[in-house]
Amino acid sequence: MRIKIIAVGKAKDRDLRSLLGDYYARIGRYAKLEEIEIKDGKADDVAERLSRTIPDRSRVVALEVDGRGITSGEFAKWLGRAENESVQTVVFLIGGAYGLPQELSKKADLRLSLSAMTLPHRLARLFLAEQIYRGFSILRGEPYDH
């Protein structure tokens, strides 16, 4: 399986990049991971840029503050179903300052909330990376999730 994290905006902070790099390397033991950063701008332009980066037949997850809140265990089961169903690519979309374009969010297979609180997109990216790693470790019965 491939994991694609597509985020509006750049994570420039060196410390954040280091933390993301750590989780991305951990995730790499389970799935091929690709991070794509796209330029923010007008909603139509952002929608087009995002759409171009989503492969056909992907399972798309839109991170939304008003999305569905699930536990880490439920998220692991969701990832496990994607693996069992031979989903080639799971795409996670992270919006910019004004969120994701509505048309993409509505088409997503899952609208996921990481928290009832609004998170800056750079923290959402780190939180998501940790949860993806945690999900895989739960599926494999590894001691990380305790």
LUMVO-556758 format. One record per residue (C-alpha): residue number from 1; x, y, z. Coordinates in pm, 1 decimal. Last residue first. Example, Ala and Ser with C-alpha at 12.3 -4.5 7.8 and 13.67 -1.06 7.14 Angstrom:
! residues 2
+---------+----------+----------+----------+
| drentor |        x |        y |        z |
+---------+----------+----------+----------+
|       2 |   1367.0 |   -106.0 |    714.0 |
|       1 |   1230.0 |   -450.0 |    780.0 |
+---------+----------+----------+----------+
//
This chain:
! residues 146
+---------+----------+----------+----------+
| drentor |        x |        y |        z |
+---------+----------+----------+----------+
|     146 |     17.2 |     73.7 |   2493.6 |
|     145 |     57.0 |    141.3 |   2122.2 |
|     144 |    428.6 |    111.8 |   2046.5 |
|     143 |    436.4 |   -256.2 |   2158.5 |
|     142 |    366.3 |   -406.7 |   1816.0 |
|     141 |     49.3 |   -602.2 |   1746.8 |
|     140 |     91.4 |   -558.6 |   1368.8 |
|     139 |   -240.9 |   -377.3 |   1325.6 |
|     138 |   -171.2 |   -161.4 |   1630.8 |
|     137 |    173.0 |    -68.0 |   1491.6 |
|     136 |     13.9 |     25.2 |   1158.3 |
|     135 |   -238.7 |    250.6 |   1329.8 |
|     134 |     26.8 |    408.6 |   1551.8 |
|     133 |    233.4 |    498.8 |   1244.5 |
|     132 |    -71.7 |    650.9 |   1076.1 |
|     131 |   -158.7 |    825.4 |   1402.9 |
|     130 |    189.0 |    976.9 |   1435.1 |
|     129 |    181.0 |   1103.2 |   1076.7 |
|     128 |   -166.1 |   1253.4 |   1133.3 |
|     127 |    -54.2 |   1439.4 |   1446.1 |
|     126 |    247.8 |   1576.2 |   1257.8 |
|     125 |     34.2 |   1692.1 |    964.2 |
|     124 |   -230.2 |   1837.1 |   1195.3 |
|     123 |     45.7 |   2027.0 |   1373.3 |
|     122 |    154.5 |   2187.4 |   1045.1 |
|     121 |   -208.0 |   2249.9 |    946.0 |
|     120 |   -280.3 |   2449.6 |   1260.3 |
|     119 |   -530.1 |   2250.3 |   1464.7 |
|     118 |   -894.3 |   2343.5 |   1526.1 |
|     117 |  -1032.8 |   2163.1 |   1829.8 |
|     116 |  -1275.9 |   1872.3 |   1797.9 |
|     115 |   -966.4 |   1672.9 |   1711.0 |
|     114 |   -823.7 |   1461.7 |   1429.9 |
|     113 |  -1147.2 |   1494.1 |   1235.7 |
|     112 |  -1183.6 |   1264.5 |    937.7 |
|     111 |  -1402.0 |   1299.9 |    628.8 |
|     110 |  -1376.1 |    955.1 |    476.6 |
|     109 |  -1421.6 |    840.8 |    116.3 |
|     108 |  -1369.8 |   1198.0 |      2.4 |
|     107 |  -1605.9 |   1346.0 |   -259.4 |
|     106 |  -1752.3 |   1606.0 |    -19.7 |
|     105 |  -1405.1 |   1724.3 |     85.2 |
|     104 |  -1297.0 |   1765.8 |   -273.6 |
|     103 |  -1599.5 |   1978.5 |   -367.8 |
|     102 |  -1572.1 |   2177.3 |    -44.7 |
|     101 |  -1217.7 |   2302.9 |   -109.1 |
|     100 |  -1009.3 |   2213.3 |    195.1 |
|      99 |   -947.4 |   2439.3 |    492.4 |
|      98 |   -917.4 |   2817.0 |    487.8 |
|      97 |   -565.2 |   2838.3 |    633.5 |
|      96 |   -449.6 |   2539.9 |    431.2 |
|      95 |   -609.6 |   2203.5 |    388.1 |
|      94 |   -474.6 |   1859.0 |    467.8 |
|      93 |   -570.4 |   1577.2 |    230.0 |
|      92 |   -478.2 |   1217.7 |    317.1 |
|      91 |   -450.2 |    979.2 |     22.6 |
|      90 |   -458.1 |    601.6 |     62.8 |
|      89 |   -306.6 |    434.6 |   -242.0 |
|      88 |   -330.3 |     81.3 |   -386.6 |
|      87 |   -631.2 |    -37.2 |   -193.0 |
|      86 |   -584.5 |   -413.4 |   -175.9 |
|      85 |   -911.1 |   -468.3 |     14.4 |
|      84 |   -713.2 |   -618.1 |    304.1 |
|      83 |   -483.8 |   -312.7 |    317.3 |
|      82 |   -776.4 |    -68.5 |    311.3 |
|      81 |   -952.6 |   -277.5 |    576.0 |
|      80 |   -639.6 |   -259.6 |    792.3 |
|      79 |   -625.1 |    118.4 |    758.6 |
|      78 |   -988.5 |    141.5 |    878.9 |
|      77 |   -910.3 |   -102.0 |   1161.9 |
|      76 |   -614.7 |    115.7 |   1264.9 |
|      75 |   -841.2 |    423.3 |   1259.0 |
|      74 |  -1089.6 |    244.7 |   1483.4 |
|      73 |   -807.8 |    162.3 |   1726.1 |
|      72 |   -679.2 |    520.2 |   1720.1 |
|      71 |  -1029.1 |    637.2 |   1807.0 |
|      70 |  -1263.4 |    806.2 |   1561.6 |
|      69 |  -1397.6 |   1157.3 |   1510.0 |
|      68 |  -1589.0 |   1202.7 |   1186.3 |
|      67 |  -1532.9 |   1533.0 |   1011.3 |
|      66 |  -1624.8 |   1879.7 |   1138.0 |
|      65 |  -1259.4 |   1984.8 |   1182.5 |
|      64 |  -1184.6 |   1829.3 |    845.5 |
|      63 |   -903.5 |   1606.9 |    726.5 |
|      62 |  -1016.9 |   1467.2 |    393.6 |
|      61 |   -937.4 |   1097.4 |    347.8 |
|      60 |   -924.4 |    963.6 |     -7.4 |
|      59 |   -908.0 |    596.6 |   -108.0 |
|      58 |   -729.1 |    595.7 |   -436.9 |
|      57 |   -872.2 |    452.6 |   -759.9 |
|      56 |   -710.8 |    722.1 |   -973.9 |
|      55 |   -416.0 |    903.4 |   -816.6 |
|      54 |   -473.4 |   1229.4 |   -628.0 |
|      53 |   -207.0 |   1489.4 |   -715.0 |
|      52 |   -400.3 |   1658.7 |   -995.2 |
|      51 |   -704.5 |   1700.8 |   -770.7 |
|      50 |   -502.7 |   1891.4 |   -511.0 |
|      49 |   -372.1 |   2141.4 |   -766.4 |
|      48 |   -720.4 |   2186.8 |   -914.9 |
|      47 |   -884.4 |   2236.9 |   -575.7 |
|      46 |   -610.4 |   2481.9 |   -474.1 |
|      45 |   -667.2 |   2685.6 |   -790.4 |
|      44 |  -1044.4 |   2690.7 |   -737.3 |
|      43 |  -1006.8 |   2789.7 |   -370.4 |
|      42 |   -770.5 |   3077.4 |   -448.4 |
|      41 |   -418.3 |   3029.8 |   -315.5 |
|      40 |   -204.9 |   2784.5 |   -123.7 |
|      39 |     88.5 |   2613.6 |   -292.2 |
|      38 |    108.4 |   2238.1 |   -274.4 |
|      37 |    312.2 |   2014.8 |    -48.8 |
|      36 |    332.1 |   1647.8 |   -139.5 |
|      35 |    438.9 |   1380.7 |    106.8 |
|      34 |    496.0 |   1027.9 |    -17.2 |
|      33 |    491.4 |    714.2 |    192.8 |
|      32 |    555.3 |    356.4 |     82.6 |
|      31 |    394.1 |    134.3 |    340.0 |
|      30 |    478.4 |    -68.1 |    649.2 |
|      29 |    845.7 |      1.8 |    729.4 |
|      28 |    807.9 |    344.1 |    564.8 |
|      27 |    571.8 |    445.0 |    844.5 |
|      26 |    873.6 |    461.3 |   1076.6 |
|      25 |   1068.9 |    672.2 |    826.8 |
|      24 |    770.9 |    906.9 |    788.2 |
|      23 |    746.6 |    933.4 |   1165.8 |
|      22 |   1110.1 |   1042.2 |   1201.1 |
|      21 |   1095.2 |   1272.2 |    899.3 |
|      20 |    788.2 |   1442.7 |   1043.1 |
|      19 |    976.2 |   1510.7 |   1364.7 |
|      18 |   1277.5 |   1647.8 |   1176.2 |
|      17 |   1059.1 |   1860.3 |    947.7 |
|      16 |    888.0 |   2004.0 |   1256.9 |
|      15 |   1225.5 |   2093.3 |   1409.1 |
|      14 |   1342.8 |   2255.6 |   1085.5 |
|      13 |   1029.2 |   2467.5 |   1046.2 |
|      12 |    938.8 |   2488.7 |    678.9 |
|      11 |    625.8 |   2273.9 |    664.1 |
|      10 |    491.6 |   2406.1 |    335.9 |
|       9 |    136.2 |   2491.7 |    241.0 |
|       8 |   -162.7 |   2285.3 |    134.9 |
|       7 |    -90.0 |   1928.5 |    230.8 |
|       6 |   -102.9 |   1602.2 |     40.4 |
|       5 |     -7.5 |   1300.6 |    247.1 |
|       4 |     16.0 |    995.8 |     20.5 |
|       3 |     28.2 |    648.2 |    169.3 |
|       2 |    104.2 |    357.4 |    -60.9 |
|       1 |      0.0 |      0.0 |      0.0 |
+---------+----------+----------+----------+
//
